[in-house]
């Protein structure tokens, strides 16, 4: 059935119809006064979502582009970078830093675990000569479904004096993330997650402390150069040709986020993820992250039943019920599947997804009481 597939993956996420309609309109000139008004609204509302007084730069790039932009404006060859790794995207920070000539040290935990804040504090306390310049970390690791305690981790980084560079790609607009209040130095995100628009835009905000370090960067990137782009932000413009249609859709999406309110958005994501986890347990599935205190509210990683493969589950869900869920990544490929509750997702969507998952598993021979998952969702949502 055409045009029926529903995305329950870490991204891209479902897009509101009003946003799609704005994206579909004929693009305006990117140097026109009309577009400048759009940008003025977008830049202001991004500060609200990032919870910062700092300017938020918009790049026509993926989330990885913003990661590159973050480090390519801070790192000089030989700089010491400490990367906290809880999965694939934490590893990406380390890879980018190495590509820039940094001396990279990694604190890594096994997949499904979060960074122990005390371990970070102990490492930073041993750095008596303050050699560590930057600490990179991921708030929400979608490859495993784990959330780091960024507030505590950043407090230790700030106490040490290093810069905190945080991947908020799948947390901003879904989880509590307070840039200024928590003291985050650099925070990045991407459009196809909590911002509810298609892939193609990424965002970066930096503290004044980070700007001081950026000014000492000997070879800042040309396209991603902070200073070049911030001048354009201040002028309600862009340094280079932007994705005009996506920014038009972003304006509407940001208005929807403000209308719902960040606290309500965080509550919605938390409620839907917990309801999904209740349902999965009710139908006899094991969660890759059993500890609810570190479990993501954007994505839930699930182990398949014995004798049923991840590819078969994904294929049945997509072909028979038009729901797309994600495979695991790297060493977790075909070992877990991941269901998203990120962005433009509501209670109906989770009920529908659980019912479809039950039907798919029943077809594939999983033994459970049909309807138990849907019942668990309904009960949790109506507590």
C-alpha positions in Angstrom: 0.0 0.0 0.0 1.6 3.3 -1.1 2.2 6.2 1.2 1.3 4.2 4.3 4.7 3.5 5.9 5.2 4.9 9.4 8.6 5.6 10.8 9.4 4.3 14.2 13.2 4.7 13.9 15.8 7.0 15.5 15.5 9.3 12.4 14.2 10.5 10.1 11.2 10.8 12.3 7.5 11.5 11.2 7.0 15.0 9.9 3.8 17.0 10.6 1.6 17.7 7.6 1.7 21.5 8.1 5.5 21.3 8.0 5.5 19.2 4.8 3.2 21.7 3.2 5.5 24.6 4.0 8.5 22.6 2.6 6.5 21.9 -0.6 5.9 25.6 -1.3 7.9 27.4 -4.0 11.2 28.5 -2.4 11.8 32.2 -1.9 15.1 33.9 -2.5 17.6 33.2 0.2 18.8 36.9 0.2 15.3 38.3 0.2 13.7 40.3 3.0 10.9 37.7 3.1 13.4 35.0 4.0 15.2 37.2 6.5 12.0 37.4 8.5 11.8 33.6 8.4 15.4 33.4 9.7 14.8 36.0 12.4 12.0 33.8 13.8 14.0 30.6 13.4 17.1 32.0 15.2 15.0 33.3 18.1 13.1 30.0 18.5 16.2 27.9 18.4 17.5 29.7 21.4 14.3 28.7 23.2 14.8 25.1 22.3 18.5 25.0 23.1 17.7 27.0 26.3 20.5 29.4 25.7 21.2 33.1 25.3 23.9 32.2 22.7 23.4 32.4 19.0 22.5 29.1 17.3 24.1 28.5 13.9 22.1 26.6 11.3 24.2 24.5 8.8 22.9 22.9 5.7 24.4 19.6 6.8 23.6 16.4 8.7 24.2 16.1 12.5 27.6 14.8 11.7 28.3 18.1 9.9 27.6 19.9 13.2 29.9 17.5 15.0 32.6 18.3 12.5 31.9 22.0 12.9 32.2 21.8 16.7 35.7 20.2 16.7 37.1 21.8 13.6 36.7 25.2 15.2 38.3 24.2 18.5 41.0 21.6 17.9 44.6 22.4 17.1 47.0 19.5 16.2 48.3 17.9 19.4 45.4 19.1 21.6 44.3 16.6 24.2 40.7 15.4 23.7 38.9 13.0 26.0 36.0 11.2 24.4 33.3 9.5 26.5 32.0 6.6 24.4 28.8 4.6 25.0 28.2 3.6 21.4 28.6 4.4 17.7 28.1 8.2 18.0 30.4 8.6 20.9 33.0 6.8 18.8 32.3 9.3 16.0 33.5 12.2 18.2 36.8 10.4 18.7 37.2 9.7 15.0 36.6 13.4 14.1 39.0 14.6 16.8 41.7 12.1 15.5 41.2 13.4 11.9 42.0 16.9 13.1 45.3 15.7 14.7 44.1 15.7 18.3 45.7 13.4 21.0 42.5 11.4 21.7 41.9 9.4 24.9 38.7 7.3 25.2 36.7 6.3 28.2 34.4 3.6 26.8 31.8 1.3 28.4 30.2 -1.8 27.0 27.1 -1.2 24.8 24.0 -0.8 26.9 25.8 1.0 29.7 26.2 4.7 30.5 29.3 6.6 31.6 29.8 6.5 35.4 30.2 10.2 36.4 32.6 9.2 39.1 35.0 7.6 36.6 35.1 10.8 34.6 35.7 12.9 37.8 38.5 10.6 38.8 40.2 10.9 35.4 39.9 14.7 35.4 41.2 14.9 38.9 44.3 13.1 37.8 44.8 15.7 35.1 46.6 18.0 37.5 48.4 19.8 34.6 45.2 20.5 32.8 46.3 18.9 29.6 42.7 17.8 28.6 41.3 20.6 26.5 38.0 19.1 25.4 35.7 16.4 26.6 33.2 15.1 24.0 30.1 13.2 25.1 26.7 12.0 23.8 23.5 12.7 25.7 21.4 10.1 24.0 23.1 7.2 22.2 20.6 5.9 19.7 22.8 3.0 18.7 22.1 1.4 22.1 19.2 3.2 23.6 21.2 4.7 26.5 21.1 8.2 28.0 24.1 9.8 29.8 23.7 11.9 32.9 25.0 15.0 31.0 24.1 17.5 33.8 26.5 15.7 36.2 29.2 14.9 33.6 29.3 18.6 32.4 29.5 19.8 36.0 32.7 17.8 36.5 34.1 19.0 33.1 33.4 22.6 34.1 35.1 22.1 37.5 38.2 20.8 35.7 38.2 23.7 33.2 38.0 21.7 30.0 35.4 22.4 27.3 32.3 20.2 27.2 31.2 19.3 23.6 27.8 17.6 23.7 26.0 15.6 21.0 22.3 16.5 21.5 21.1 15.2 18.1 18.4 12.9 19.5 17.9 14.6 22.9 17.2 18.3 22.1 13.4 18.6 21.6 12.8 15.3 23.3 14.7 15.3 26.6 15.7 17.8 29.3 18.8 19.6 28.0 19.5 23.0 29.5 22.6 24.4 27.8 23.1 27.6 29.9 21.9 26.3 33.2 24.0 23.1 33.0 27.1 25.0 31.7 27.4 23.1 28.3 30.1 24.8 26.2 29.1 23.4 22.7 25.8 21.8 21.9 24.8 20.4 18.6 21.7 18.8 17.1 20.1 17.8 13.8 16.8 18.5 12.0 15.4 15.0 11.5 14.9 14.1 15.1 13.0 16.1 17.8 12.8 19.1 15.4 10.3 17.1 13.2 11.6 18.0 9.8 13.4 16.0 7.2 17.2 15.5 7.2 19.4 18.3 5.9 19.9 20.9 8.7 22.1 20.8 11.8 22.5 23.3 14.6 25.3 24.5 16.9 25.5 26.8 19.9 28.7 27.7 21.7 29.4 29.4 25.1 31.6 32.5 25.4 34.3 30.2 26.8 34.1 28.1 23.7 34.3 31.2 21.5 37.5 32.2 23.3 39.0 28.8 22.4 37.7 29.1 18.8 39.6 32.4 18.3 42.8 30.5 19.0 42.1 27.8 16.5 44.9 27.9 13.9 42.9 26.3 11.1 39.2 26.7 11.6 37.1 25.0 8.8 36.0 27.3 6.0 32.3 26.2 5.5 31.7 25.5 9.1 33.6 28.5 10.4 31.8 29.8 13.5 32.7 33.4 13.1 31.6 33.6 9.5 28.3 31.9 10.3 27.6 33.9 13.4 27.9 37.2 11.5 25.2 36.0 9.3 23.0 34.9 12.2 23.2 38.4 13.7 22.2 39.8 10.3 19.3 37.3 9.9 21.0 35.8 7.0 23.2 32.8 6.2 26.9 32.6 5.2 26.2 30.3 2.2 23.2 29.1 0.2 20.9 27.4 2.7 18.3 24.7 2.4 15.5 27.4 2.0 12.6 24.9 1.9 13.8 23.0 5.0 14.2 26.3 6.9 10.6 27.3 6.0 9.4 24.0 7.4 11.6 24.4 10.5 9.9 27.8 11.2 6.6 26.0 11.5 8.0 23.1 13.5 9.6 25.4 16.0 6.3 27.2 16.4 4.7 23.8 17.2 7.4 23.1 19.7 6.8 26.4 21.5 3.1 25.9 21.5 3.4 22.5 23.1 6.1 23.7 25.5 9.4 22.0 26.3 8.3 20.6 29.6 5.3 19.0 28.0 7.4 17.6 25.2 9.8 16.0 27.6 6.9 14.5 29.5 5.3 13.2 26.3 8.5 11.4 25.2 9.1 10.0 28.7 5.5 8.7 28.9 5.5 7.1 25.5 8.9 5.4 25.9 7.9 4.0 29.3 4.6 2.7 27.9 6.4 1.0 25.1 8.8 -0.6 27.5 5.9 -1.9 29.6 4.4 -3.4 26.5 7.6 -5.1 25.3 8.0 -6.7 28.7 4.4 -7.8 28.7 4.8 -9.8 25.5 8.0 -11.5 26.8 10.7 -9.5 25.0 13.9 -8.6 26.7 15.2 -5.0 26.6 18.8 -4.3 25.7 18.9 -1.6 28.4 17.1 -3.1 31.4 17.9 -0.2 33.7 15.1 2.3 33.3 17.1 5.1 34.9 19.5 5.2 31.9 17.1 4.1 29.2 16.5 6.5 26.3 13.1 8.1 25.9 13.8 8.6 22.2 14.6 5.0 21.2 14.2 1.6 22.7 16.6 -1.3 21.9 15.0 -4.7 21.9 16.4 -8.3 21.8 14.6 -10.6 19.4 12.9 -13.7 20.8 14.8 -16.9 20.5 14.7 -18.5 17.0 13.3 -15.3 15.4 15.7 -13.1 13.6 15.8 -9.3 13.6 15.6 -9.1 9.8 12.4 -11.2 9.8 10.9 -9.0 12.4 11.7 -5.8 10.5 10.6 -7.3 7.2 7.3 -8.5 8.5 6.6 -5.2 10.2 7.4 -3.2 7.1 5.8 -5.5 4.4 2.7 -6.5 6.3 2.0 -3.5 8.6 3.9 -0.6 7.0 5.9 0.2 10.1 9.7 0.7 9.8 11.9 -0.1 12.8 15.7 0.1 12.9 18.3 -2.6 13.0 21.3 -2.5 15.4 24.5 -0.9 14.2 28.0 -2.3 13.8 28.5 -5.2 16.3 24.8 -5.0 17.2 23.5 -5.5 13.7 20.9 -8.2 13.6 21.2 -8.7 17.4 18.8 -5.9 18.4 16.1 -3.9 16.7 15.2 -0.4 17.8 11.8 1.3 18.0 11.6 5.1 18.1 9.3 7.3 20.1 11.0 10.5 18.9 9.6 13.7 17.5 6.1 13.9 16.1 4.8 10.7 17.8 1.7 10.4 20.0 -0.1 7.8 22.1 -2.0 6.4 19.1 1.2 5.8 17.2 2.6 3.7 20.1 -0.6 1.7 20.5 -0.6 1.0 16.7 3.1 0.1 16.7 2.7 -2.3 19.7 -0.3 -4.0 18.1 1.6 -4.4 14.8 4.6 -5.8 16.6 2.4 -8.3 18.3 0.8 -9.4 15.0 4.3 -9.7 13.4 5.7 -11.8 16.3 2.6 -14.0 16.3 3.0 -14.7 12.6 6.7 -15.5 13.2 5.9 -18.0 16.0 6.6 -16.1 19.2 4.6 -17.6 22.1 2.8 -14.9 24.2 -0.8 -13.9 25.0 -2.0 -11.8 22.1 -3.2 -8.4 23.2 -1.0 -8.3 26.3 1.3 -5.7 24.9 -1.6 -3.4 23.8 -3.3 -3.8 27.2 0.0 -2.9 29.0 0.3 0.3 26.8 -3.3 1.3 27.4 -3.0 0.8 31.2 0.2 2.7 31.4 -1.0 5.6 29.4 -4.2 5.9 31.5 -2.5 5.8 34.9 
